Amino acid sequence: MSAIGRKCSIVNLDPANEHTSYPCALDVRNLLHLDEVMEEEGLGPNGGVLYALEELERNVEWLEEGLKGLGEDYVLFDCPGQVELFTHHSALRNVFFRLQKLGYRVCLASIYSPQTFVWLTQSAQLVVLSLTDSYVLTLPSLYISALLLSLRSMLQMDLPHLNVLTKIDNLATYAPLPFNLDYYTEVQDLSYLMPHLTAEQPLRNTRFEALNNAIIELVEDFGLVGFETLAVEDKASMMKLLQAVDRAGGYVFGGPEGANDTVWQVAMREGTTTMDVRDVQERWLDERESYDEAERRELEEERERVTRNLEEEEENEEMMAAGELGAGSGIKVVRK
C-alpha cells in the first residue's frame, strides 16, 4: 500500500489472533480477552470468538471512536475466519451495517477460509475480502463446498461480495486440473464437474447424486459467485486484486486524486486495466517455468546493474578523495 502512496492502518478484529505479524492501529483484544471470555462463560474457542464478536457489537462505539482517529488512512480489518460469522451469525453483519449508517459504503466478500479482511477508507468506502486457498480446486467436493458457503454468506450478509483464490502459484504443484482456470473463477457450467465428483467418491456419490445436482443447480440459478486470483508474492497479481477492490468499493471512481474525473478519464486511466484469467493460467500453470526463468534473468541483470553503479560511485569517491578529480580537472562526476 505504501508503495502506491496509500497510507494504511491495520485493525485486528480477531480475538484469537494472539501473535499479529503487523502493528495494530486498533486491536479488539484491548476491548476483551478470549481466554477470559472462555473461562467466565464456559465456552470453547469457537464459541468464545462468537461471544467476543457479540460483545464488539454491543460496544461498537469503541470501534467508531477508534476509526475516527485514523483520519484518511486506507484501513485493513483482520477478521476471524469462523464460517458461522458469515453464514448465519449476525454480529459482524450488524457491525458493518452500523458503519453503513455512519456514512460508509460496504462491500462484503464471501468466506471459506481462515483469512478474512475488510478494507476501509474514511471517504465512505468499505470492502470485505475472503481468501480461499486455491487447493479447493483440486477436489470437486471442496470446490462445490466453497461455492455453496460463498453463496450462503453472500445471501446472509446481503452486501456486494468479492471472493479470492489465494496461493494460485501453488496450483502447478498439485495434480493437473480437469478444466482451465477460467472454468473455476467464472463458475461455468457445473454439470461438467459431475463425472469428476462421482469419480472422487464412487461408492457414496451414487446415493447423493440427486443432492449434488440440486446444489449445483442452486449455485447456477443465483449466478452470484465468482473468484479473483492472488499470488501474494507477485506484484502484478497484487495490483490486479487491489484494482478489483477499488472497483468494488467505488474508490476507482471517487478517490481523492481523481474525484472530478469523467467516466472516460477513469476508464482510460493508466493502471485501471486488469490481467485476464487466461494470463494467470499461462503464468502459473502452462508456462510457469519460462516465466520464472525470465524473472530470474531480470533480477540478475538488475543486481548486476546496481553493483556496477555502486562500484562506479565508490571509484569516483576514492578519486575525489585522492584529489585526482579536483574542481578544475574538467571531469564531471555523474552519480547514478
Disulfide bonds with the S-S distance in Angstrom:
none
